[in-house]
Amino acid sequence: MRAKHPWLLPSNDKFVKLLILDAHFKMGHLGVEGTLTHLREQFWIIKGRQFVKKEIEAIVNSRPITYLYNEPSEPSPLTPSHFLIGNRLASLPVIQSKIEKLNVNRDSLTKRIKYQQTILNHFWNRWRKEYLLNFRSAYISPQPGKICSFKVNDVVLINDERYPRNMWMIGRILELCPGRDGQVRSLLIKTPKGNIKRSVQLVCNLEINP
């Protein structure tokens, strides 16, 4: 009966956000369609598809991509959202006991921008040292007799220190190129700028292959 006469709910409400998260978890982390179908059995959210998609993307971008430590004193794991806004999208908001008057001026905003840039650079350095290093250790096999984990058609990120991080190219492996010892030492990669050959030391598998 409720499916014919669902509760009408606004999209910009914290309670609605919790409903979406609950439905997403109950449906086994299905996509937008599965979560929205489950919600519409009881509720009709205004602009529901757009809002559900936004919340699911926030969950995906909050998943850790570096090692998750057990000790609270250790660094928090990096997530994709750290590279977008500097923190986790799914983090709980900070509760303030009182509302403080904001002192906003040019100097304070300039300091804030510099601080944000420093934090982002810190995250990028951790990403390169931890995330990319994990990829390299997983996909490069320096020991004789081991098989390289790179495969043809793998989607990879190409490390190039000549350019800013946001300009690093993404490509698809066309060919594995072994060295004299028979181990794969370089890769022929198809990129938007043409085919290039790069050492496996400069290539990171993005693990987004079909």
Summary of the structure (lengths in Angstrom):
residues: 210
radius of gyration: 22.6
end to end distance: 40.8
largest distance: 71.5
contacts: 498
relative contact order: 0.08
helix: 37%
strand: 17%
